[in-house]
């Protein structure tokens, strides 16, 4: 197996450490697969935003950008995202902030779903897939 076909973990202290048996992201096959991020402060591991979905969304996107940066990517290389919301009524507010990161050029393909619950009582979680290089 060549080194380019072996998955490689991406790790940065600029995003929250995983709380289970997974990585912040994995490079494989010329792609970057980023795990879902919630609004955890990377330094303290505590939730930020106090339940304010806009503050949470900004932290989620900051965490994702930190992982992308560590992997050598930018938000413009993201080709797919999934947005998980605890309340689909938050869609417009989350979407406006999401557009600040992913609204330039070709926006990623996306799914947005309401879920029964998210870890640590989060109101929003976002994962993504990006092209490397």
trRosetta pair geometry for C-beta under 8 A, 3 or more apart (Angstrom, degrees):
i j d omega theta_ij theta_ji phi_ij phi_ji
1 5 5.3 -120 -171 81 90 116
1 6 5.8 102 133 -63 122 92
2 5 5.1 85 60 9 80 101
2 6 7.5 -143 97 -13 42 88
3 6 5.7 -52 -148 26 40 113
4 30 8.0 23 179 -53 108 74
5 28 7.8 41 -164 -156 40 77
5 29 7.1 39 -126 -75 61 69
7 26 5.0 -2 -173 -179 114 116
7 27 6.8 155 -157 77 58 51
7 28 4.2 -21 -103 -81 84 113
8 26 6.9 148 72 -160 39 63
8 27 4.5 -12 59 55 96 104
8 28 7.4 171 20 -65 64 65
9 23 4.2 -140 -139 -125 99 150
9 24 7.7 90 -178 37 86 75
9 25 7.5 126 -165 80 51 51
9 26 6.0 -36 -102 -103 48 72
10 23 6.6 111 45 155 59 120
10 24 5.6 -93 93 79 84 99
10 25 3.9 -12 50 70 125 99
10 26 6.8 -149 5 -77 88 22
10 27 6.2 97 -47 -27 105 93
10 32 7.1 24 -22 -147 151 107
10 67 6.2 97 117 -167 127 85
10 70 5.5 130 180 107 105 114
10 71 4.7 -28 -120 -76 149 99
11 23 6.9 -87 -71 -156 81 98
11 24 6.0 131 -108 19 45 120
11 70 7.2 -127 80 162 26 151
12 15 5.4 66 80 18 102 93
12 24 6.5 -98 29 77 79 169
12 66 5.5 -160 104 151 143 97
12 67 6.1 -164 29 -99 124 51
12 69 7.5 73 -96 76 167 89
12 70 3.8 -131 -56 -71 129 149
13 17 7.6 -6 -119 -64 62 92
13 42 6.5 117 160 165 54 120
14 42 5.7 -23 175 -158 23 175
14 66 3.7 -154 115 -159 107 128
14 69 7.4 -34 82 66 151 124
14 70 6.9 177 42 -53 116 113
15 24 5.6 110 88 -141 132 137
15 37 6.8 -78 -163 -115 118 127
15 42 5.4 -119 -144 -98 8 120
15 63 4.4 100 -135 -161 96 78
15 64 7.6 95 -115 -60 135 20
15 66 4.2 172 -52 86 94 125
15 67 5.0 -6 -17 -52 162 88
15 70 7.7 -102 4 -8 116 135
16 19 7.8 -19 148 -34 115 95
16 24 8.0 157 76 -104 58 107
16 37 7.1 140 33 -142 110 89
16 38 7.8 -26 30 59 155 73
16 40 3.9 42 -75 91 149 129
16 41 7.4 95 -79 81 99 25
16 42 5.2 -129 -64 -104 50 59
16 45 6.3 108 -138 -116 102 62
16 63 6.1 -12 5 -135 89 132
17 24 7.9 -79 -132 -61 33 107
17 42 7.8 104 -21 -152 66 71
17 45 7.2 -35 36 -96 95 107
18 21 7.8 147 142 -52 134 1
18 22 5.1 -163 -147 75 141 72
18 23 6.3 -90 -44 -115 146 18
18 24 6.3 -133 -49 -56 96 63
18 35 7.1 49 -101 64 105 167
19 119 7.6 155 57 -175 143 151
22 35 5.6 114 140 -100 128 146
23 26 5.4 104 68 -61 134 85
23 35 6.6 172 89 -25 49 126
24 34 7.0 -23 152 -146 66 75
24 35 5.9 -120 -157 31 27 112
24 67 4.9 -154 153 -116 115 121
24 70 7.7 36 100 60 141 147
25 32 5.5 9 175 -178 129 94
25 33 6.2 160 -159 82 74 48
25 34 4.4 -28 -98 -102 107 61
25 35 6.4 -134 -74 1 50 76
25 67 5.0 130 -23 174 126 120
25 68 8.0 121 -59 -73 164 44
25 70 7.8 153 37 76 128 112
25 71 5.9 -63 97 -57 148 137
26 32 7.5 163 80 -153 38 52
26 33 5.0 -12 57 58 87 102
27 31 7.4 167 -152 85 53 41
27 32 5.5 -24 -98 -100 69 73
27 33 8.0 -179 -82 19 22 74
27 71 6.3 163 -69 -145 109 113
27 132 6.2 62 -142 -74 107 145
28 31 6.2 -24 73 62 63 85
28 33 6.8 -11 30 1 104 115
30 131 6.8 -8 148 -155 88 74
30 132 5.3 -142 -168 46 48 104
30 133 6.8 -34 -152 1 88 124
31 129 6.1 -6 180 -174 117 98
31 130 6.9 151 -164 80 67 43
31 131 6.3 -49 -110 -109 66 44
31 132 6.3 -142 -88 -8 12 94
32 68 7.2 118 116 -119 154 66
32 71 5.0 91 -121 155 144 160
32 73 5.7 -112 18 -29 157 151
32 77 7.8 57 29 119 123 120
32 129 6.9 157 82 -159 57 48
32 130 4.3 -11 56 60 110 94
32 131 7.5 -28 14 49 89 4
32 132 5.6 118 -35 -64 95 90
33 129 5.6 -9 -106 -109 62 83
34 37 7.5 -29 154 -27 112 103
34 64 6.1 80 154 -141 155 87
34 67 5.3 118 -130 112 116 142
34 68 7.0 -36 -73 -64 143 77
34 127 5.7 178 96 -164 80 70
34 128 4.7 14 48 58 122 77
34 129 7.1 -156 19 -76 79 34
34 130 7.0 44 -18 -1 111 102
35 127 6.1 -72 170 -120 22 109
36 82 7.5 -59 -92 79 104 104
36 84 6.9 6 -142 13 140 128
36 125 4.5 32 176 166 121 113
36 126 6.5 158 -144 80 74 21
36 127 4.0 -60 -77 -59 66 100
37 40 7.7 -121 -170 29 79 91
37 60 4.9 144 105 -154 101 72
37 63 4.1 173 -167 98 144 128
37 64 5.1 -143 16 -58 146 80
37 67 7.4 -158 -62 -5 131 134
37 125 6.6 170 76 -153 35 70
37 126 6.0 -21 52 62 86 74
37 127 7.2 142 2 -86 67 54
38 47 7.3 -42 134 -113 111 92
38 56 7.4 -35 -177 -170 70 107
38 60 6.2 -42 -149 -99 20 100
38 63 8.0 6 61 41 28 162
38 118 6.2 152 -103 153 129 123
38 119 5.8 -140 -18 69 157 99
38 120 6.3 149 116 51 154 117
38 122 3.9 -93 -152 -90 125 159
38 124 7.3 150 -132 88 69 53
38 125 4.9 -37 -79 -97 80 90
39 47 5.6 61 92 -155 92 74
39 48 5.1 -116 157 54 104 79
39 49 5.1 -10 152 -2 159 129
39 55 7.1 76 -150 119 149 74
39 56 3.8 -100 -44 -144 149 73
39 57 7.6 -38 -76 -31 116 21
39 59 3.9 81 -142 77 83 129
39 60 5.4 -58 -71 -49 70 80
39 63 7.8 -163 -114 -12 34 132
39 122 6.0 154 21 -128 88 104
39 123 8.0 8 1 37 129 80
39 124 7.2 65 -33 62 106 88
40 45 5.9 -14 -174 -155 117 40
40 46 6.9 149 -148 77 72 19
40 47 6.1 -52 -95 -89 58 48
40 48 7.3 125 -143 0 13 87
40 59 7.4 167 42 149 26 126
40 63 7.0 69 57 -88 77 149
40 120 7.3 82 -75 49 100 166
41 44 4.5 24 87 42 124 95
41 45 6.8 -52 71 1 76 15
41 46 5.4 3 30 58 112 72
41 47 7.7 129 -6 -159 83 2
41 48 5.2 100 -54 -45 94 114
41 59 7.2 -64 -77 -151 57 133
42 45 7.8 14 -167 -67 18 50
42 63 6.8 162 -60 -110 101 91
42 66 7.1 -55 -65 90 149 175
47 56 7.8 -13 -172 -110 96 101
47 120 5.3 176 -61 145 122 127
47 121 7.0 -40 -72 68 170 95
47 122 6.8 -156 -124 -83 123 77
48 55 6.3 -119 131 147 89 108
48 56 7.0 162 86 -99 73 57
48 59 4.9 143 65 -75 124 159
49 52 4.6 -134 -179 55 87 81
49 53 7.5 89 171 -72 139 12
49 54 7.8 172 -143 71 116 49
49 55 3.4 165 -120 97 88 110
49 56 4.0 -65 -11 -57 176 71
49 59 6.3 -120 -42 4 112 132
49 123 7.9 -113 115 25 144 115
50 55 7.1 26 35 67 76 150
51 56 7.9 -25 -160 -40 10 124
51 121 7.9 -44 -93 140 84 114
51 123 6.8 93 -155 -35 52 129
52 55 4.1 57 88 16 113 111
52 56 6.5 171 87 -13 57 85
53 56 5.4 -53 -143 39 34 115
53 57 6.1 39 157 -25 67 104
53 87 7.8 -100 -79 54 145 106
53 90 4.5 -116 -174 -148 170 137
53 93 5.8 91 95 99 119 131
53 94 6.2 -71 155 -65 115 92
53 123 4.5 -97 -100 111 89 144
53 124 5.9 98 -155 -25 87 117
54 57 5.7 -50 -146 32 30 112
54 58 6.7 31 154 -18 62 102
54 93 5.5 -87 -72 167 92 115
54 94 7.7 -145 -94 -82 53 50
54 97 6.0 154 -146 -48 74 141
55 58 5.8 -52 -151 33 33 111
55 59 6.6 28 153 -14 65 106
56 59 5.8 -61 -153 39 33 108
56 60 6.1 36 152 -23 69 106
56 122 6.4 146 -161 -156 137 83
56 123 5.4 129 53 49 164 100
56 124 5.2 139 117 36 118 104
57 60 5.5 -50 -144 35 33 115
57 61 6.3 28 158 -14 65 106
57 93 7.5 -179 -5 127 150 85
57 94 5.0 -179 -94 -129 143 75
57 97 4.4 108 117 85 133 148
57 98 6.9 -82 -174 -53 126 75
57 124 5.3 8 -82 72 77 162
57 126 8.0 69 -140 -22 73 128
58 61 6.0 -59 -149 40 28 107
58 62 6.3 31 152 -21 64 107
58 97 6.0 -98 -66 -165 71 138
59 62 5.5 -51 -145 36 34 113
59 63 6.3 36 154 -21 65 103
60 63 5.8 -57 -153 35 29 111
60 64 6.5 26 151 -16 64 106
60 124 5.7 -97 -25 107 158 106
60 125 6.8 -166 -130 -126 135 32
60 126 5.2 104 154 21 126 107
61 64 5.5 -50 -144 38 36 112
61 65 6.2 38 155 -20 66 104
61 97 6.9 -152 -12 144 145 103
61 98 7.2 -175 -79 -108 130 53
61 100 7.8 84 146 77 170 101
61 101 4.9 -149 -160 -47 133 155
61 126 7.0 18 -76 52 65 149
62 65 5.7 -53 -146 37 30 111
62 66 6.5 36 152 -24 63 103
63 66 5.7 -52 -152 30 32 114
63 67 6.8 28 152 -15 63 103
64 67 5.8 -57 -154 36 35 109
64 68 6.3 36 150 -18 68 106
64 101 7.9 73 78 176 124 158
64 126 6.1 -48 -54 95 144 111
64 128 6.1 76 -159 11 129 126
65 68 5.4 -52 -144 39 35 115
65 69 6.1 39 155 -23 67 104
65 75 6.4 -34 -103 -55 92 103
65 101 7.1 -125 -65 -138 115 126
66 69 5.7 -51 -146 34 29 113
66 70 6.5 32 153 -21 62 104
67 70 5.7 -51 -149 33 32 113
67 71 6.5 22 154 -10 64 109
68 71 5.9 -68 -153 44 30 105
68 73 4.2 -90 -170 83 85 100
68 74 6.4 105 147 -113 127 11
68 75 6.5 87 117 -64 174 54
68 77 7.4 156 -159 58 117 109
68 78 7.3 -58 -106 -61 138 103
68 128 7.8 -12 -72 80 113 136
68 130 6.2 90 -124 -21 102 165
69 72 7.7 49 -177 -69 31 18
69 73 7.2 -100 -68 61 24 59
69 74 7.8 49 -86 -92 65 53
71 130 7.5 131 95 71 140 132
71 132 7.0 -96 156 -108 108 96
72 132 7.0 55 80 -150 108 84
72 133 7.9 34 116 -71 121 29
73 77 4.6 -115 -158 63 100 139
73 78 7.5 101 156 -56 129 71
73 130 4.7 78 -167 133 157 151
73 131 7.6 146 -124 75 119 48
73 132 6.6 -84 -73 -109 108 53
74 77 5.5 105 56 0 66 99
75 78 5.5 -33 -163 2 51 119
75 101 5.1 -140 -136 172 160 86
75 102 5.8 -125 172 -84 118 67
76 104 6.7 -51 -93 90 99 106
76 105 5.6 48 -137 45 103 149
76 106 8.0 87 -161 50 76 78
77 130 4.4 63 114 -171 94 107
77 131 4.9 -121 -173 56 95 78
77 132 7.5 82 170 -83 143 19
78 81 6.4 30 163 -54 127 98
78 102 6.5 -68 73 -113 132 111
78 108 4.7 -52 122 -67 93 135
78 128 4.8 -33 -143 -179 119 134
78 129 7.1 116 -155 77 69 41
78 130 4.6 -52 -93 -91 54 92
79 108 5.5 135 171 -131 13 92
79 109 6.5 12 157 20 65 93
79 129 5.8 -50 61 98 88 91
79 130 6.4 140 4 -119 78 35
79 131 6.0 71 -28 -29 121 92
80 108 5.5 -165 -71 179 15 113
80 109 4.9 -18 -105 67 75 95
80 110 7.1 165 -158 -81 51 45
80 128 6.5 155 88 -156 56 61
80 129 4.3 12 55 43 104 108
81 102 7.0 -76 -14 -89 147 166
81 108 5.0 93 -7 98 94 141
81 109 7.7 171 25 86 61 49
81 110 4.8 -7 64 -112 89 92
81 111 7.8 -156 100 35 56 58
81 126 5.9 -9 -172 -169 114 100
81 127 6.8 162 -154 83 62 47
81 128 4.5 -23 -99 -98 78 87
81 129 7.8 -154 -70 21 41 66
82 110 7.1 164 -89 -158 32 65
82 111 5.0 -6 -120 63 79 96
82 112 7.6 168 -165 -83 50 38
82 113 7.4 -13 -173 14 96 102
82 126 7.0 167 82 -149 51 52
82 127 5.1 4 48 51 98 93
82 128 7.7 -165 18 -76 64 45
83 94 6.6 137 -174 141 139 138
83 98 7.0 -38 -88 -95 142 149
83 110 6.5 20 -4 -176 102 114
83 111 7.2 -165 31 96 68 50
83 112 4.2 -7 65 -113 109 83
83 113 7.5 156 85 23 61 56
83 124 6.9 -26 -168 -159 89 97
83 125 7.7 153 -159 81 44 49
83 126 5.3 -11 -105 -102 67 88
84 112 8.0 -166 -72 -153 24 53
84 113 6.0 -18 -114 69 63 85
84 114 8.0 108 -166 -130 58 16
84 115 5.0 4 -170 -7 104 130
84 118 6.2 137 119 -92 121 119
84 124 6.9 144 80 -158 62 45
84 125 4.3 -7 56 59 113 95
84 126 7.3 -162 21 -72 74 41
85 88 5.5 120 89 -86 132 46
85 90 5.4 -169 -157 62 127 110
85 91 6.6 -88 -37 -75 171 67
85 94 6.5 -135 -94 -6 121 162
85 112 6.7 26 -7 -179 113 92
85 113 7.2 -177 29 93 78 36
85 114 5.3 -45 79 -103 90 62
85 115 7.1 148 68 16 37 79
85 123 6.9 3 -154 161 67 69
85 124 5.7 -9 -105 -103 67 75
86 90 7.6 41 58 12 72 138
86 114 7.3 35 164 -156 11 76
86 115 6.5 -50 -97 67 47 79
86 117 6.7 30 -121 -122 102 34
86 118 5.6 -98 -66 1 102 107
86 122 7.0 171 -36 105 123 56
86 123 4.7 -92 27 -137 120 53
86 124 7.3 -97 2 -55 85 44
87 90 5.0 89 83 -10 91 102
87 114 6.7 21 -138 -134 13 111
87 123 6.7 -32 20 -155 94 98
88 91 5.5 9 -178 -41 63 110
88 112 7.9 114 -127 137 90 102
88 114 4.0 -66 -45 -65 100 123
90 93 5.4 -65 -168 50 69 109
90 94 5.3 64 136 -22 94 109
90 123 6.3 101 -37 161 173 117
90 124 7.0 -122 116 -66 143 108
91 94 6.0 -67 -146 42 24 105
91 95 5.8 26 161 -24 66 114
91 112 6.6 95 -126 147 103 145
92 95 5.6 -55 -141 37 27 115
92 96 6.6 32 159 -25 62 102
93 96 6.0 -49 -152 27 30 111
93 97 7.1 19 154 -7 60 105
94 97 6.1 -65 -157 42 34 104
94 98 5.9 39 149 -25 70 112
94 124 5.7 164 -115 -108 132 144
95 98 5.3 -52 -139 37 31 118
95 99 6.3 39 158 -27 64 102
95 112 8.0 -20 -78 -96 98 162
96 99 5.9 -51 -155 27 27 114
96 100 7.5 37 145 -26 57 95
97 100 5.6 -40 -164 15 42 116
97 101 7.6 24 148 -4 64 100
98 101 6.2 -69 -166 42 39 101
98 102 5.8 -27 163 34 78 111
98 103 7.7 113 115 -45 63 93
98 126 7.7 166 -111 -100 109 150
99 102 6.6 -79 -119 65 29 71
99 103 3.6 48 -173 -60 74 129
99 107 7.9 -34 -122 -111 70 131
100 103 6.5 20 -52 12 14 119
102 107 5.3 83 147 -141 93 83
102 108 5.7 -59 -160 12 132 98
103 107 6.2 -2 -116 -89 34 113
107 110 7.5 -45 145 -18 103 119
108 128 6.9 -45 -155 -141 174 107
115 118 6.2 95 82 -61 129 81
117 121 7.8 -46 -161 -104 93 41
118 121 7.2 30 75 148 80 7
118 122 4.0 -74 107 67 126 95
118 123 7.1 -152 36 -57 136 7
118 124 7.5 -68 -15 34 173 6
118 125 5.2 178 -143 -24 134 119
119 122 6.0 24 70 6 60 115
119 125 7.6 79 29 -78 90 138
122 125 5.8 82 112 -56 143 90
